[in-house]
Amino acid sequence: RFSGTFVGNAESASPAGVTSPPAAAATLPAVPTIPVVPTIVGVPNTVAEAVLNPNEVKPPASGTRRARVLYDYEAADSTELALLADEMITVYSLPGMDPDWLIGERGNQKGKVPVTYLELLS
């Protein structure tokens, strides 16, 4: 509530007869809160992420595909695979893995790669 008047208004900012509600906010039911779990950058939050170390997984017997890399990609950490535009790699997904990422393999190198940087081939 504003105290005082507005320019050009001779009456107070509150209409006559209107009063502020009493401090009823203290009697309102409590709103449930969502617990906050602290995270550390680079440390997996879930067991599924911790299990999905690309260097320790083997490709599935079926379900691998070839992909052409559309853009250069610099790996953010050791779990990712750096990519060069126009190279061909083998990719596959793992159960519980983020759908925006695949495991990519080039020779004996392996790591996560973003799907948006790839053209999936047959």
C-alpha positions as CSV (number, residue, x, y, z in Angstrom):
1,R,0.0,0.0,0.0
2,F,1.3,3.4,-0.9
3,S,1.2,6.1,1.7
4,G,0.5,9.6,0.3
5,T,-1.2,10.7,-2.8
6,F,-0.6,10.5,-6.5
7,V,0.0,13.6,-8.5
8,G,-3.3,15.2,-9.6
9,N,-5.3,13.1,-7.1
10,A,-6.6,14.9,-4.1
11,E,-7.8,11.7,-2.4
12,S,-5.5,9.2,-0.7
13,A,-4.3,6.2,-2.6
14,S,-6.6,3.9,-0.7
15,P,-10.4,4.2,-1.4
16,A,-12.5,5.2,1.6
17,G,-13.7,2.3,3.7
18,V,-11.1,-0.1,2.4
19,T,-8.7,-1.4,5.0
20,S,-5.7,-3.7,4.8
21,P,-6.4,-7.3,5.8
22,P,-5.1,-8.3,9.2
23,A,-2.0,-10.3,9.4
24,A,-3.8,-13.4,8.2
25,A,-0.8,-14.7,6.3
26,A,0.5,-16.4,9.4
27,T,-2.7,-18.5,9.5
28,L,-2.4,-19.7,5.9
29,P,-1.5,-23.4,5.5
30,A,2.2,-24.0,4.8
31,V,3.2,-24.6,1.2
32,P,5.1,-27.9,0.8
33,T,8.7,-27.4,-0.4
34,I,10.8,-29.5,-2.7
35,P,14.0,-30.6,-1.2
36,V,17.1,-29.2,-2.8
37,V,19.9,-31.7,-3.4
38,P,23.3,-30.0,-3.8
39,T,25.3,-30.9,-6.8
40,I,28.9,-30.6,-7.8
41,V,29.7,-29.9,-11.4
42,G,31.2,-33.0,-13.0
43,V,30.0,-35.4,-10.4
44,P,27.1,-37.6,-11.4
45,N,23.8,-37.1,-9.6
46,T,22.3,-40.5,-10.2
47,V,23.4,-44.1,-10.1
48,A,22.5,-44.4,-13.8
49,E,24.9,-41.7,-14.7
50,A,27.6,-43.1,-12.5
51,V,27.3,-46.5,-14.3
52,L,27.4,-45.0,-17.8
53,N,31.1,-44.5,-18.1
54,P,31.5,-44.8,-21.8
55,N,35.1,-46.1,-21.6
56,E,33.9,-49.1,-19.6
57,V,30.8,-50.1,-21.6
58,K,30.7,-52.5,-24.6
59,P,28.6,-51.8,-27.7
60,P,25.4,-53.8,-28.0
61,A,25.4,-56.9,-30.2
62,S,22.9,-55.1,-32.4
63,G,21.7,-51.5,-32.6
64,T,24.9,-49.8,-33.6
65,R,24.6,-47.3,-36.4
66,R,27.0,-45.2,-38.5
67,A,26.8,-41.5,-38.3
68,R,28.4,-38.6,-40.1
69,V,29.5,-35.7,-37.9
70,L,28.0,-32.4,-38.9
71,Y,30.0,-30.0,-36.9
72,D,33.3,-29.9,-34.9
73,Y,32.7,-30.7,-31.2
74,E,35.2,-30.2,-28.4
75,A,34.8,-32.7,-25.6
76,A,34.0,-31.1,-22.3
77,D,35.6,-33.9,-20.2
78,S,37.1,-37.4,-20.5
79,T,33.6,-39.1,-20.8
80,E,33.0,-37.3,-24.1
81,L,34.4,-37.8,-27.6
82,A,35.8,-34.9,-29.6
83,L,34.4,-34.8,-33.1
84,L,35.5,-33.3,-36.4
85,A,33.0,-32.3,-39.1
86,D,32.5,-34.8,-41.9
87,E,34.1,-37.8,-40.1
88,M,32.3,-41.1,-39.8
89,I,31.8,-42.8,-36.4
90,T,29.8,-45.7,-35.0
91,V,27.1,-44.7,-32.4
92,Y,24.7,-46.5,-30.0
93,S,22.7,-45.8,-27.0
94,L,22.6,-47.4,-23.6
95,P,19.6,-48.0,-21.3
96,G,19.0,-45.1,-19.0
97,M,21.1,-42.7,-21.0
98,D,20.0,-39.2,-21.8
99,P,18.3,-39.3,-25.2
100,D,20.2,-36.2,-26.4
101,W,23.5,-38.1,-26.2
102,L,24.8,-41.3,-27.8
103,I,28.0,-43.3,-27.3
104,G,30.3,-42.7,-30.2
105,E,33.3,-44.8,-31.3
106,R,36.2,-44.0,-33.6
107,G,38.8,-46.7,-33.7
108,N,39.8,-47.4,-30.1
109,Q,38.4,-44.0,-28.8
110,K,35.0,-44.0,-27.2
111,G,32.8,-41.3,-25.5
112,K,29.5,-39.5,-25.3
113,V,28.5,-37.4,-28.3
114,P,25.6,-35.0,-28.7
115,V,22.9,-36.3,-31.1
116,T,22.4,-32.8,-32.6
117,Y,26.0,-32.9,-34.1
118,L,25.3,-36.1,-36.0
119,E,23.5,-37.3,-39.1
120,L,22.4,-40.8,-38.4
121,L,22.8,-43.2,-41.3
122,S,21.3,-46.6,-42.0
